[in-house]
Amino acid sequence: MKGQKRFIKSAIAASKADAPAMPWTRGARRVAFIAKRNGEDLAQAA
């Protein structure tokens, strides 16, 4: 129960924030991971 309350509070706080972090704003490391997962060349992914 305690963890669930903390999750709900976190979700509410994130929804009240001006702009929640979008997946594509997380940086080069994520782009590299997605490119590797999709079997693409990194130069093509960027």
N, C-alpha and C positions, 0 to 999 in steps of 0.2 A: 504493500500500500504506500509506503513512504517513497519508494522510487517512482511510483506512478504519479504521486502528487508533484514531485520534483519535475517530472517530464511535462505534466500539464502546465506548470508554471513557466517552464522553459518555452513551450510552444506558444503560450499566450504572449510572453515577452517578445518572442521572435515575430509574431504577427503584428505587434504594435510598433515594431521598428520601422523606420522610414523605408528602407530598402533591404530586404533580406539578401544574404549572399547567394548569388546564382551560381550554378555549377560551372559555367564557363568563365567565371571570374577568379577561379582558384589558382591559376598560374600555370607555368610551363611544365611543372612536374605532372600535373593531371593530363595535360595535352599529350605528353610523352607516354603516359600510361595507356591512354585511350588509343593512341596510334599503335602501340605495341599489341594491345588486345585485338585491334581490328586488322593487324598484319600489314599496316601501311608503313611507308617510309616516313620518317619524322619530317622531312622537308615538305612532303605533300600535306601533312596534317596541319602545319602552321599556316 
